[in-house]
Amino acid sequence: MKHFIFVFMALAALVTSCKKEQQITHKEQTLLTESTFTLTPVFKSIDVPFQEKIVLASKATTITLEDGSFIDIPKDAFVDSEGKVITGKVALQFRTFNNSLDILVSGIPMKYQTNGKNYMFESAAMIEIKPVDPSVKIAAGKSLGVAMKSDIDNTSDFNMYLLDETTGIWQVSKKDSLVTKEEATYSYLDETDGITKLRDTLLSTESLSEEIKISPFPTPQKPIKPVKKAGGELLLTVNTNGSHLEELKIFQNVDFKVLNRDTYKKGDNQHEWHDVTLNRIRNQEYYWLVFKGKTSGGKDITKKYKVLPSYGGEQYATALEDYDKRYKEYLKKVEEQKRQIRLEEKRIKEERANSAKIQKKRRSLYRYFKTESFGIYNCDYFYNTKEETIEFYTEVSNEDLKLSELHMIDASRNRTIKLFNFNRFQGFKDGEFHLVGVDSEGQIVYAKNLSTKNLDKNNTLSLTYTIADVNSLEEFSKHLN
């Protein structure tokens, strides 16, 4: 009996103990639920700055942010603390989070819980919208149309979430739509004037010419060197005093050596020629002497001869001296042409770079959604860290540096992880990442462009932390390139 009673009492004690533990656990969970969340930047001196815009509430408008995102605001969209429609000016603040560093420094949480499991967020686009006057609200029946710039075209894995700023928990919001230049004619883009502007802005890039036009500049023409007369030449004498060719004006009459003698027929000099022209096609090493006239029977006739000026005696010496002068001028023009070509190549290079930017802008994606409230909206995909990361160790060269906080940020994807063990942790499997944190003295430190591909045989990554003396996000971004 005593043995039975002992077992019973032990069992009762165990049950009682479990009940107490359950009560304590329940109480702790209640306290966690009731705690207030405060959005605090990770670094004291750095945060993602807001862009402030003032709108006239009585008119529909579209606000364009620095990164190219659009916010469409219909007319009469705002009410005051008494619920009255605001017709005057309203000051709004916006900020977008375009990379993992933006997300990290803002202090915005990237954890997500669903079905009792914890996950991490990877963002396709994120924006915060709020009024300067917190009493201003979006009017009932009105909504803001938001088109967030994004580099991710995945729609199946990503959803819109709104941060509950009292608990720090993400709530599923409305599904966003992916907008590209081809898809900018969706019906919802015509609902308001502002989004129509967005559509027009996107479609207007279609009319941009992709052709890089080459600016014309003069190509110097090499002067023709005079020929010295020799016996046996077929010569035609032409009065060149009124010629448009400057090099031939120095003489009253010039003899021209015919190069294509086979075109000359006996008796050509017997025709009546009423039109004689002398021309040079650019950069050809000869002239064209053209005769137009009529035969004895009244039929039109044209003769074309390839010719070169042929000089003898003092006339040749004078022509050669003039040629030398013109040739020196020609060489100067060639150098100027080379300079022009270099400038043109530079311009074309710049235009191509600009064209590449335009093409990138054309390919830009927008995550579009509508909202009836202000807040922080995030287009996200949640992932399991165990599947996306690998465990490894670190060997730090500056061991005297003591860390108080450390985060890992992906160099190419918008995701971050807070690390609690500073020498052994989970690192992203693919691509490069940066380690960013704070030392015991409150200084910002980082180690950039790291990769798990560089682990040694002991699964250890060697690194050195650098202290970043920065006072703005822009400065810090330059440190991380």
Order of alpha helices (4+ residues) and beta strands (2+ residues): alpha-beta-beta-beta-beta-beta-alpha-beta-beta-beta-beta-beta-beta-beta-alpha-beta-beta-beta-beta-beta-beta-alpha-beta-beta-alpha-beta-beta-beta-beta-beta-beta-beta-beta-alpha
